[in-house]
Amino acid sequence: MRIVTLNLNGIRSAAGKGFYAWLATQEADIVCLQELKAQAADMTPDMLDPPGYHGYFHYAEKKGYSGVGVYARRQPDRIIEGLGIPDIDAEGRYLEVCFGELSVVSVYLPSGSSGEHRQAAKFAFMDHFWPHLAKLATSGREVILCGDWNIAHTERDLKNWKSNQNNSGFLPEERAWIGRVFAELGFVDVYRRLYPDATDEGYTWWSNRGQAWTKNVGWRIDYQVATPGIAAKAVKASIYKAERFSDHAPLAIDYAYTL
């Protein structure tokens, strides 16, 4: 089973940059998308259901903002849209698809970089998301949470960690929270399990400012976070950088698991 996750920074923009031609070559079973920046009326048939895939989406109410989606080769047994929290669900940040005993989630945590009000919204999301994560961890199901968590966990996960310690995405409170997801809830950072010493080759996001992409001044903020059973079945991960569909790069992980 191959799962791909990518923050598109706009599905229409990514489509224009060749994302769907690339997707057709990937043999992915499930593709998790974040930051659609679109509503249903904006979606073309190929965006809704690319050849070979069924598409499912949780749009934000605000036009041109947020939103998550999942493409799956097999129709899921169940689809869960949102967390049941109106303020969060209005921003289209959570979509879960269920296949037997496996749940795959496309999740998009808020960014706090645009100001104090959005950092407060990010902390509020983290507070509300924690009990849901705890419930998933003890559900008896295998769970893979794919997406843009907007947090770099450790110093290995971003180039300029020293100068970013007071910036959203690498704040002590954020790092401690995602650390608890692993240490207390037992979830596994699958990429880090496979490549415990990886540094700059693991980055998934680069600022559009300056020459961040050219100089590989990046952050690893896109994850596949899984329950231990399915995490142990991961055999290979790759981050695709030969083309740029977004300011993020696709993270693909192969699991020795049949969907």
C-alpha positions as CSV (number, residue, x, y, z in Angstrom):
1,M,0.0,0.0,0.0
2,R,1.3,3.4,-1.0
3,I,0.1,6.5,0.7
4,V,1.0,10.0,-0.5
5,T,0.3,13.3,1.3
6,L,0.7,16.8,0.0
7,N,-0.3,20.3,0.9
8,L,-1.3,21.6,-2.5
9,N,-1.4,25.4,-1.6
10,G,-4.3,25.5,-3.9
11,I,-5.7,22.5,-5.9
12,R,-6.2,24.6,-9.1
13,S,-2.7,26.0,-8.9
14,A,-1.2,22.5,-8.4
15,A,-3.2,21.2,-11.3
16,G,-1.7,23.9,-13.5
17,K,1.8,22.8,-12.4
18,G,1.4,19.2,-13.5
19,F,0.3,17.5,-10.3
20,Y,-2.3,15.3,-11.9
21,A,0.1,14.1,-14.6
22,W,2.6,13.2,-11.9
23,L,-0.1,11.5,-9.8
24,A,-1.0,9.2,-12.6
25,T,2.5,7.7,-12.5
26,Q,2.6,7.1,-8.7
27,E,0.5,3.9,-8.3
28,A,-0.7,5.4,-5.0
29,D,-3.5,3.6,-3.2
30,I,-4.5,6.7,-1.1
31,V,-3.6,10.3,-1.6
32,C,-4.2,12.9,1.2
33,L,-4.5,16.5,0.2
34,Q,-4.4,19.7,2.3
35,E,-5.1,23.4,1.6
36,L,-7.4,22.9,-1.4
37,K,-8.3,26.6,-1.4
38,A,-11.4,25.7,-3.4
39,Q,-15.1,24.9,-3.0
40,A,-17.1,22.2,-4.7
41,A,-18.1,24.6,-7.5
42,D,-14.5,25.3,-8.4
43,M,-13.6,21.6,-8.9
44,T,-13.2,20.0,-12.3
45,P,-14.2,16.4,-13.0
46,D,-10.5,15.4,-12.9
47,M,-10.0,17.1,-9.6
48,L,-13.1,15.4,-8.1
49,D,-12.3,11.9,-9.4
50,P,-8.9,11.5,-11.1
51,P,-8.8,8.4,-13.3
52,G,-8.7,5.4,-11.1
53,Y,-9.6,7.2,-7.9
54,H,-12.7,8.2,-5.9
55,G,-12.4,11.7,-4.4
56,Y,-13.7,12.8,-1.0
57,F,-13.4,16.4,0.3
58,H,-14.0,18.6,3.3
59,Y,-14.2,22.2,2.1
60,A,-13.7,25.3,4.2
61,E,-16.7,27.7,4.3
62,K,-14.4,30.6,3.4
63,K,-13.7,30.8,-0.3
64,G,-10.1,30.2,-1.4
65,Y,-9.1,28.9,2.0
66,S,-7.9,25.6,3.7
67,G,-9.9,22.4,2.9
68,V,-8.7,18.8,2.8
69,G,-9.3,15.8,0.6
70,V,-8.6,12.2,0.0
71,Y,-8.3,10.2,-3.2
72,A,-8.7,6.4,-2.8
73,R,-8.6,3.6,-5.4
74,R,-11.1,1.7,-3.3
75,Q,-14.3,3.1,-2.0
76,P,-14.1,3.4,1.8
77,D,-16.5,1.7,4.1
78,R,-17.0,4.9,6.0
79,I,-16.2,8.6,5.7
80,I,-15.9,11.0,8.7
81,E,-15.9,14.7,7.8
82,G,-14.8,17.1,10.5
83,L,-14.3,16.8,14.2
84,G,-17.7,17.9,15.3
85,I,-16.4,21.2,16.5
86,P,-18.1,24.0,14.5
87,D,-15.3,26.6,14.5
88,I,-12.7,24.0,13.4
89,D,-15.0,22.3,10.9
90,A,-15.8,25.6,9.2
91,E,-12.2,25.7,8.1
92,G,-12.2,22.2,6.6
93,R,-9.3,20.6,8.4
94,Y,-10.2,16.9,9.0
95,L,-11.3,14.0,6.8
96,E,-11.1,10.4,7.7
97,V,-11.7,7.4,5.4
98,C,-12.1,3.9,6.9
99,F,-11.2,0.6,5.2
100,G,-11.9,-2.4,7.4
101,E,-9.8,-1.9,10.5
102,L,-7.7,0.9,9.0
103,S,-8.4,4.6,9.1
104,V,-6.5,7.1,7.0
105,V,-6.9,10.8,7.9
106,S,-6.1,13.9,5.9
107,V,-5.5,16.6,8.5
108,Y,-4.4,20.2,8.2
109,L,-3.4,22.0,11.4
110,P,-3.6,25.8,11.4
111,S,-0.6,28.0,10.8
112,G,0.1,30.6,13.4
113,S,2.5,32.6,11.4
114,S,0.1,35.4,10.2
115,G,-0.4,36.8,13.7
116,E,-1.3,36.3,17.3
117,H,-5.0,35.6,16.6
118,R,-4.0,32.7,14.3
119,Q,-1.5,31.3,16.8
120,A,-4.3,31.4,19.3
121,A,-6.5,29.5,16.9
122,K,-3.7,27.0,16.4
123,F,-3.3,26.4,20.1
124,A,-7.1,26.0,20.4
125,F,-7.1,23.4,17.6
126,M,-4.3,21.5,19.3
127,D,-6.3,21.5,22.6
128,H,-9.4,20.2,20.9
129,F,-7.6,17.7,18.7
130,W,-5.8,16.1,21.6
131,P,-8.8,14.1,23.0
132,H,-9.7,13.0,19.5
133,L,-6.1,11.8,19.0
134,A,-6.3,10.0,22.3
135,K,-9.6,8.3,21.2
136,L,-8.0,7.2,17.9
137,A,-5.0,5.8,19.8
138,T,-7.2,3.6,21.9
139,S,-9.8,2.7,19.3
140,G,-8.2,-0.7,18.5
141,R,-8.0,0.4,14.8
142,E,-4.8,1.1,12.8
143,V,-4.7,4.8,12.0
144,I,-2.5,6.8,9.7
145,L,-2.8,10.6,10.1
146,C,-1.4,12.3,7.0
147,G,-0.9,16.0,6.5
148,D,0.6,19.3,7.2
149,W,0.9,19.6,11.0
150,N,2.7,23.0,10.7
151,I,5.1,21.9,13.5
152,A,8.7,20.9,13.1
153,H,9.3,18.5,16.0
154,T,13.1,18.6,16.6
155,E,16.2,20.5,15.6
156,R,16.8,18.0,12.8
157,D,13.5,19.0,11.2
158,L,14.4,22.5,10.0
159,K,17.5,24.2,8.7
160,N,17.6,27.3,10.8
161,W,16.3,26.0,14.1
162,K,18.3,28.4,16.3
163,S,16.7,31.5,14.7
164,N,13.2,30.0,14.7
165,Q,12.8,29.1,18.3
166,N,10.4,32.0,18.9
167,N,8.5,31.5,15.6
168,S,5.3,29.7,14.9
169,G,5.9,26.1,13.9
170,F,8.9,25.7,16.2
171,L,7.6,27.2,19.4
172,P,8.5,25.2,22.6
173,E,4.8,24.6,23.3
174,E,4.2,23.3,19.8
175,R,7.2,21.0,19.9
176,A,6.2,19.7,23.3
177,W,2.7,19.0,22.1
178,I,3.7,16.9,19.1
179,G,6.3,15.2,21.3
180,R,3.4,14.1,23.6
181,V,1.5,12.7,20.6
182,F,4.4,10.3,20.1
183,A,5.6,9.7,23.7
184,E,2.2,9.7,25.5
185,L,-0.3,8.5,22.9
186,G,2.1,6.1,21.3
187,F,1.8,7.3,17.7
188,V,4.8,6.9,15.4
189,D,6.4,9.5,13.1
190,V,6.8,7.0,10.3
191,Y,9.4,8.9,8.2
192,R,11.5,9.4,11.3
193,R,11.2,5.7,12.2
194,L,12.5,4.8,8.8
195,Y,15.2,7.5,8.7
196,P,16.1,8.4,12.3
197,D,19.1,10.5,11.3
198,A,17.8,12.3,8.2
199,T,18.1,16.1,8.2
200,D,17.9,18.3,5.2
201,E,16.8,15.4,2.8
202,G,13.6,15.2,4.9
203,Y,12.3,18.7,4.4
204,T,8.8,19.0,2.9
205,W,8.3,22.8,2.9
206,W,10.3,25.8,1.8
207,S,9.4,29.5,2.2
208,N,8.8,31.4,-0.9
209,R,10.9,34.2,0.5
210,G,14.5,34.6,-0.5
211,Q,16.2,31.5,-2.0
212,A,14.9,29.0,0.5
213,W,14.2,26.4,-2.1
214,T,17.4,26.9,-4.0
215,K,19.4,26.7,-0.8
216,N,17.3,23.9,0.7
217,V,16.4,26.1,3.7
218,G,13.4,23.9,4.6
219,W,11.2,22.5,7.3
220,R,9.8,19.0,7.8
221,I,6.2,19.8,8.8
222,D,4.3,17.2,6.7
223,Y,4.0,13.8,8.3
224,Q,2.4,10.4,8.2
225,V,1.8,9.7,11.9
226,A,0.6,6.2,12.6
227,T,-0.4,3.7,15.3
228,P,2.5,1.3,16.1
229,G,1.1,-1.7,14.2
230,I,0.8,-0.1,10.8
231,A,3.9,2.0,11.4
232,A,5.9,-1.1,11.7
233,K,4.8,-2.2,8.2
234,A,6.4,0.9,6.6
235,V,9.2,-0.1,4.3
236,K,10.2,3.0,2.4
237,A,9.5,6.7,2.2
238,S,10.3,9.3,-0.4
239,I,9.9,13.1,-0.8
240,Y,9.5,14.2,-4.4
241,K,11.4,17.3,-5.4
242,A,12.1,16.9,-9.1
243,E,9.0,19.1,-9.8
244,R,7.3,21.7,-7.7
245,F,3.5,21.6,-7.5
246,S,3.3,23.7,-4.3
247,D,5.6,25.2,-1.7
248,H,5.4,21.7,-0.1
249,A,6.7,18.5,-1.5
250,P,4.8,15.2,-1.7
251,L,5.6,12.6,1.0
252,A,5.1,9.0,-0.1
253,I,5.3,6.0,2.2
254,D,5.0,2.4,1.2
255,Y,3.6,-0.1,3.7
256,A,3.7,-3.9,3.6
257,Y,-0.1,-4.0,3.9
258,T,-2.9,-4.8,1.5
259,L,-5.7,-2.4,1.5
